[in-house]
Amino acid sequence: MTPLQSEVSRATFAQRFHARVGEPPMTYLTHWRMLLASEKLADLQLTIAGIAADVGYGSPFALSAAFKRRYGLSPAAYRQRHCRFGGGA
């Protein structure tokens, strides 16, 4: 549910979301995007740019920056380390 759908202010929405979920909306969204991206990296047919678009980033550079903050590796390095021999992400 978005603030517009619930007819509450953005601040109220964020407060209620945090109280219910345990983290701010953007933190939750970023966590979810990183989880999806890490799973998609196991599919070697997908490009980093395609994964970025699939999980809601405007560019592969934006995905890479967020991914590095979360995992300490670029998406390409993560893919190489975790998926090189067909292992899961």
C-alpha positions in Angstrom: 0.0 0.0 0.0 1.3 3.4 -0.9 0.7 6.7 1.0 -1.6 7.8 -1.9 -3.7 4.6 -1.6 -4.0 4.9 2.2 -4.7 8.6 2.1 -2.1 9.3 4.8 1.0 11.5 4.6 4.3 10.0 3.5 5.7 10.5 7.1 2.7 8.7 8.6 3.0 5.9 6.1 6.7 5.5 6.8 6.0 5.5 10.6 3.3 2.8 10.3 5.4 0.8 7.9 8.4 0.9 10.2 6.2 -0.1 13.2 4.7 -3.1 11.3 7.7 -4.3 9.3 10.6 -3.2 11.6 12.5 -1.1 9.1 11.8 2.0 7.0 10.1 1.5 3.6 13.2 2.4 1.5 15.5 0.1 3.6 13.0 -2.7 3.1 12.7 -2.0 -0.7 16.5 -1.9 -1.1 16.9 -5.2 0.9 14.2 -6.8 -1.3 15.8 -5.5 -4.5 19.2 -6.8 -3.5 17.8 -10.2 -2.6 16.1 -10.4 -6.1 19.3 -9.2 -7.8 21.4 -11.8 -6.0 19.0 -14.6 -7.1 18.9 -13.3 -10.7 22.7 -13.3 -10.9 22.6 -17.1 -10.8 21.1 -17.0 -14.3 24.1 -16.5 -16.5 21.9 -15.7 -19.4 20.8 -12.4 -17.8 22.9 -9.3 -18.2 23.7 -7.0 -15.3 21.8 -4.2 -17.1 18.8 -6.5 -17.5 18.8 -7.4 -13.8 19.1 -3.8 -12.9 16.0 -3.0 -14.9 14.1 -6.0 -13.5 14.7 -5.1 -9.9 13.9 -1.4 -10.3 17.2 0.4 -10.9 17.6 2.9 -13.7 21.0 1.8 -14.7 23.5 -1.0 -14.0 25.7 1.6 -12.3 23.0 2.4 -9.7 22.5 -1.4 -9.1 26.2 -1.9 -8.8 26.6 0.9 -6.2 23.7 -0.4 -4.1 24.9 -4.0 -4.5 28.5 -3.1 -3.4 27.1 -1.3 -0.3 25.1 -4.4 0.6 27.5 -7.3 -0.3 30.9 -5.6 -0.6 31.2 -6.9 -4.2 30.0 -5.7 -7.6 27.2 -7.8 -9.1 29.8 -9.2 -11.6 32.2 -10.2 -8.9 29.3 -11.7 -6.8 28.2 -13.7 -9.8 31.7 -14.9 -10.5 32.3 -15.9 -6.8 28.9 -17.5 -6.2 27.7 -18.8 -9.5 30.8 -19.8 -11.4 30.2 -23.5 -11.2 26.4 -23.5 -11.2 26.1 -23.0 -7.5 23.2 -20.9 -6.2 23.4 -17.3 -5.2 
